[in-house]
Amino acid sequence: MRVYVPLTLPALAEAYKTGELGTGPFVAYAVTPGLREWYLSEDIEELEYAALGRAALASLRLLAADPDAPRRRVVVAVDVPDGAASTDPDRALEPAALGEVTVKAGVPLAKAAAAVHVDAEDAEPDVSAAADALEAADGGDDDAQFVVDGADDHELLWYATQEIPSLVALG
């Protein structure tokens, strides 16, 4: 099963240093039944892109909680064994929990077989503004939500796992 783990650049640096992505349990995002129902698509690539987007929003939340982290969203795509991640059936259709899974145990960073996705440098002002507006957006402020949505105007760049050392140098 492919899961998308939201991080920040400092958290990616820590994972690189320890060789482990989380110690488990930790939150990630994946193509879940709730995400399928919400997204109304059977195209697995579209569904995985939606899960990646959910993880990017979670990364934005991590940035909002860490004002010292460089203002770039980070998502690591990891393949875990079936059964290593589970959903909470009681929250499956809650908007805040769409695609959310709990990975039960730590995952060696070397298993990040798919990729690392990171914002480009030119996204930093919009990502910073989105992180600052997140609390107000969560409270129902439409203008703040517009600012948060502005971060989605920036596609996350794809990096091979061999490029993690150069990404760590950014943070």
C-alpha positions in Angstrom: 0.0 0.0 0.0 1.3 3.4 -0.9 1.0 6.1 1.8 1.9 9.7 1.8 3.7 11.0 4.9 3.5 14.7 5.6 6.7 16.3 7.0 8.6 19.5 7.1 12.2 19.9 5.9 13.6 19.6 9.5 11.5 16.4 10.0 12.9 15.1 6.7 16.4 15.9 8.0 15.7 14.0 11.2 14.3 11.0 9.2 17.4 11.0 7.1 19.7 11.1 10.2 17.9 8.3 12.0 17.1 6.3 8.8 13.5 5.9 9.9 10.3 7.7 8.9 8.4 8.0 12.1 8.5 5.6 15.0 4.9 4.5 14.7 2.1 5.0 15.1 2.0 8.0 12.8 -0.5 9.7 10.5 -0.2 9.4 6.7 -2.6 9.6 3.8 -3.6 7.0 1.3 -6.4 6.0 -1.1 -9.0 4.9 1.4 -12.7 4.0 0.9 -13.7 7.4 2.2 -11.4 9.2 -0.2 -12.7 7.1 -3.1 -16.3 8.0 -2.2 -15.4 11.7 -1.7 -13.4 12.0 -4.9 -15.8 9.9 -7.1 -13.1 8.5 -9.4 -11.8 5.0 -10.2 -8.6 6.3 -11.7 -5.9 5.2 -9.2 -3.5 8.0 -10.4 -6.2 10.6 -9.7 -6.9 9.1 -6.3 -3.2 9.0 -5.4 -2.9 12.6 -6.4 -5.8 13.4 -4.1 -4.1 11.5 -1.2 -0.9 13.5 -1.9 -2.9 16.7 -1.7 -4.3 15.7 1.6 -0.8 15.0 2.9 0.3 18.4 1.5 -2.4 20.0 3.6 -1.2 18.1 6.6 2.3 19.3 5.9 1.0 22.8 5.9 -0.5 22.2 9.3 2.9 21.0 10.5 4.5 24.2 9.2 1.8 26.3 11.0 2.9 24.6 14.2 6.7 25.2 13.6 7.3 28.8 12.6 11.1 28.2 12.4 10.8 25.5 9.6 11.4 26.6 6.0 8.1 27.3 4.4 8.0 24.4 2.0 5.5 21.5 2.2 7.2 18.1 2.2 5.5 14.7 1.5 7.3 11.4 1.3 5.6 8.6 -0.7 6.2 5.3 1.0 5.2 1.7 0.2 4.1 -0.2 3.3 2.9 -3.8 3.6 -0.9 -4.2 3.4 -2.2 -4.1 7.0 0.5 -1.8 8.2 -1.8 1.2 7.8 -5.4 1.4 9.0 -8.3 3.9 8.8 -10.6 4.9 11.6 -14.0 3.8 10.2 -15.8 6.2 12.5 -14.0 9.1 10.8 -13.9 7.8 7.3 -16.1 10.5 5.8 -15.2 13.4 8.0 -13.7 16.1 5.7 -10.7 16.5 8.0 -10.0 12.8 8.0 -10.4 12.0 4.3 -7.6 9.7 3.2 -6.1 9.6 6.7 -4.5 6.4 7.8 -2.4 5.4 10.9 0.8 3.6 10.1 1.4 1.2 13.0 5.1 1.0 13.1 8.2 3.0 12.0 9.2 2.7 8.3 12.8 2.7 7.2 13.4 5.7 5.1 15.0 3.5 2.5 11.5 2.1 1.8 10.5 5.6 0.5 10.7 3.9 -2.9 8.4 6.2 -4.8 9.6 9.8 -4.2 9.8 12.9 -2.0 7.6 15.8 -3.0 8.7 19.3 -1.9 7.6 22.8 -2.8 9.9 24.9 -5.0 11.5 28.0 -3.6 9.1 30.3 -5.4 6.2 28.7 -3.4 7.6 29.9 -0.1 5.7 33.2 0.2 2.3 31.6 -0.6 3.0 28.6 1.6 4.0 30.9 4.5 0.9 33.0 4.0 -1.2 29.8 3.9 0.3 28.5 7.1 -0.4 31.8 8.8 -4.0 31.8 7.6 -4.8 28.2 8.5 -6.3 28.8 11.9 -8.6 31.5 10.6 -9.6 29.3 7.7 -10.4 26.4 10.1 -12.6 28.9 11.9 -14.7 29.5 8.8 -13.0 32.7 7.5 -13.5 32.6 3.7 -10.8 35.1 2.9 -8.3 33.0 5.0 -9.5 29.8 3.2 -8.7 31.6 -0.1 -5.1 32.2 1.1 -4.8 28.6 2.3 -6.1 27.3 -1.1 -3.4 29.5 -2.8 -0.7 27.1 -1.6 -2.4 24.5 -3.9 -1.6 26.6 -6.9 2.0 25.3 -6.5 2.7 21.8 -7.6 5.0 19.8 -5.3 8.2 18.9 -7.2 9.1 15.3 -7.4 12.5 14.2 -6.1 14.1 10.7 -6.2 15.0 9.3 -2.8 18.7 9.6 -3.8 18.2 13.4 -3.7 17.2 13.5 0.0 20.6 14.7 1.1 20.4 17.8 -1.1 16.8 18.4 0.2 18.0 18.1 3.8 20.6 20.8 3.0 17.7 23.2 2.2 16.4 23.0 5.8 
